[in-house]
Amino acid sequence: MPKLEKSIVSLLFGLSVMLLGLGGILPTVQAKSRDSVELVTVGDSLTEGIGDTKNMGGYEQRIAKKIEHVDHRKVKTANFGKSGDRSDQILKRIQANPTAQKKIKRADVLIVTAGGNDLQQKLFKLIQTQKEPNIMPEIRHTKPQYQHKFEQLFAYLRAKNPHAPIFVYGNYNPLYVYLANRTDLNQAVHLYNGVNKDVALDDKNAYYVSVFKPLTYGQYQTAYKKAKLVREAKESAQGSTDNKMVAAALNQPNGEKNRYISPADHFHPNNQGYDIMTDELFKVMQKNKKVWLN
């Protein structure tokens, strides 16, 4: 082989080795993983942690501890939950709170609970004034109003923080174990949950977290156990929240039938219930880890 040709071959070989060497490094270069995660929670009583006797802010401190244990990252949290707030009230409260706005803007992860009070205030009033067949038509009529309010809340959070993933919880029916024959109550919760889910899915970086099944049905997860609850409700004429037997059950300090609901108010999760909320959130967060951990 001529000397010049050998030199060219050697040069090309050297370049190929160098490029291959670089190629082995450059394509695998990724953004440095965070040493800590700033997690901000926004919402109603489920975010405030009502029913949590361990004072862990409901799911807030539980999810922080889980991330620290599994992903080995320090988690800084800020909780902006308030009991009783509807979605529009959550928005107004955040808009009036400079600290909340600052925390939301800097967050690596945003978590939202909303809709429970919007539905409850409508549903409980209807149950007391309307017959069962009239409930769902009335609830469907309220859906656009709730959707508008929740979209406004979500849009505000996204405008403040265009980059952080937003995890949106759905809600559950805490009265199912007492009124298992009232299918309209579950239907109403599903209708409002559909709003939360659709708004989340319409965003490119938001994720829906369902807790309906475990918190609504509690330990009565099988078809047999659910059917038994329905029979019991029918036999005792438990078709209304005004029913004396329901009222008596709800007034018992330790009489909660659902093992995941607090006996203090028969509405919010207890410690085990918040454990479940945390587990469901963690599953979704781990499935989408690349959008918040790196």
N, C-alpha and C positions, 0 to 999 in steps of 0.2 A: 504494500500500500504506500503511495507517495507520501512524502513527509508532510506536505500541506494538508492533504486529506486526513492524515492521522491526527493532525493538530485540531482540525475542525471536529472530527469525531470525539476527540478527548474533551474539547470545549463543550460540545453538545451534551456529552455524558455528564460532565461536571454540572452543567446547568440543570439537567434533568434530576440529578441527585439533590441539588439545592432546592429545586421547586417541589420535589416530592417531600423533602424534609419540611419545607414550609407548609406544604399541603397537609402534612400530618398534624400541624399545629393550628393553622389559621381556621379551618372549617370547624374545629371543636372549641374555639374560643367563645365563651358565653359571658353574659353579664354576671358580675360577682354576686353571689347569693347574699341576701341581707343578714346581718348579724342580729337584727331585731325587727320586729313587726309591730307597726302601729295599727291597732284594731279599734275601730269606733263603732259603737252600737247606738242606734236611733230608733225610737218607737214608743210603745205604750207600756202597760204593766208587765207584759212578758219580757220586755227589755229591762225594765226597772227591777224585776225579779220578785214580784209579789208572790208569796207562798213559799219562798226559799228560806228555810229556817237556818241555813248555814251561812247566811249573809255573804253569798258569793255573787250577788247581782244576777241571779238566775243562771242563764247560759253564759254570761259574759266572762266571769272568772273561770268557769269550767272549761270553756273552749281555749282560753289562754293557757291553762295548765296542760291541757291535752297537746296543744301545739308545742309547748316547751318540752314536754316529755318525749314526744314522738319525733318532732322535727328539729329539736335542739336549737331553738331560737328563743331569745328573750322576747316576751310580748308585752307591749305597753297598751293599756286599754283606757278608754274614756266612755262613760255610759251616759247617754242622753235619753233615758226612758222615763216616762211619767204615767202613772196609773190613771185610767179613765179617758185618756186622750184619743179622739178620733184622728183620722189621717190629716184633716185640715188643721186640727189643733196642734198636732206634732209639727207641721210645717211652720205655723205661726210662731211657735215656741222657739224653733231653731233659728228662724229669721230674726228673732229679737235677742239672740244670744251670741255675742261676738266670739266668746270662747268656743262654743260649739262649731261655729263657722270655721274658725281657725283649725280646730282639730279635724273636722271633716275634710278640709282642703289638704291636710298633710297625711291623711290616713292611707295606709297600704291596703286595708280591708275595711269595707263598710257592711254592716249587718242591720237589717230592718225588720221590725215587726209592726204591722198595721192592719186595720180592717176589723179586728175583733169588736172594738167598741162601736164602730160604724154600723156593723150588723146587729150587735146586741141591742142597741138603742131602738132600732127599727123593729127587730124581731120580737122582743119581749112585749112591746106595746101592741103589736098585732096579735100575739097569742092571747092577750087579755081582752081584746076587743073584736076579734074576727073568728069565724069558724074555720076549721082546718082546711077545707078546700080553697079558701080565699087567701091563705097565707102566701103561697108561692107566687101567684100573679102579682101581689102587692110587692113582694121582695124583688121580683124581676123588674118592676117599675122603678125601683130605687137603684138598680145596678149602674146605669149611666152616670148618675150623680156621684156614686162612690168611685167609679172608674176615673172620672174627671179629677176628683180630689187626690186619689192615689197617684195618678199620672203627674200631677203638679208637684207632689212631694218628691217623687222619684226624679223628675226633671231638675228640681232644685239641687238635689244631692249630686246628680251627674254634672250639672253646670259648675258646682263648686269643686268637684273632683272628677275630671274626665278620664282618669287612668285607673283608679282603684276598682277592683271587682266588687260588685254589690250582691250580697246574698240576702234574698228575700224569703222570709218565712211565710208559710200558709198558716191557717188557723184550724181549730178543731171544735167539736160539739161536746161540751162538758156535761150536758144533761142526758146524753144518750142512754146511759145505764139505767136511768129512771124512766125515760120516755122512748124506749126502743121501738115502740109501735108508731111513733111519729116520724115517718120518713121525710116529711117536709123540712124538719129541722136540719137533717144532714144535707138535704138538697140546697138549702139556703147557704150553708157553710161552703159547699162545693161551688156555688155560684160566685160568691165573693172571692174564694180562693182562686178561681179561674182568672179573675182580674189581676191578682198579684202575680200569678204564673205568666200570664200573657205579657204583662208589662216588663217583667224580668227577661222573658225570652226575646222580646223585641229589641232589647239592648244587646250589643255585641259582647258585653263583658259583665253580665249579670246572671244569677243562678237562683233557681227556685228550690226551696227546702220544704218538703212536705212532712208534716207531723200529724196529719189527720188520723191515719189508721191507728198508730200506737196510743195516742192520747184520747181519741174518741172511744175506742173499744176497750182500752185498758187491758185487763187480763182475759177479756171475753173475745178472743181473736178467732176462734173456730166457728164454722157455720152452726154447729150444734149449740154452742154457748150463746151465740147471738139469737138463735131461734128460741132458746129458753127464756132469754130476757124479754123477747117480744111477747111470749105467752104470759109471762108473769105480769107484764105491763097491762095486757088486755084483761087478764083475770081480775086484776085489782082496779080496773078502770082508770089506769094512769094515762090519761090522754091530754091532761092540761096541767100547767104549772100551778093552777089553783087547787088541784086535787089534794085533799087532806093528807093522804098517805105520802105523797111526794113532799108536801110541806113538812110533815113530821120527820121524814128521812133527812131532808136538807137541814133541819134544825138540830139534829143530833151532832154533838161536838166530835164524835168519833165514828159517825155513821156513814162515811163516804164509801160507796160501793166500788168506785174506780180506784185502783191502787196507785194510780199516778196523779190523782187530783187531790188538792189540799182539802182536808176536812174543815178547815177554818172558814172557807167560803164556797166550797163545792164548785169552783170555777177555774181557779188558777192551778198550775202544776204544783205538786209538792217537790221535795228534793229529787225523788226518783223520776218525776216527770221532767224536771229540768235536765237530769242526766240524759234522758231520751232525746230531748231537744238538742242537746249538745252532740250526742252521738250522730244524729241525723245531719246536723250541720257539718260535723267533722268529715263525714263520708263525702259530702258534696265538695268540701274544701280540698280534701285529699285528691279527689278525682280531677280537680282543676288546679292543682298545686302550682303549676308553672306560671299562672297568671298573678300570683301573689307572693310566692316564696322567693323567686329569683329576681 
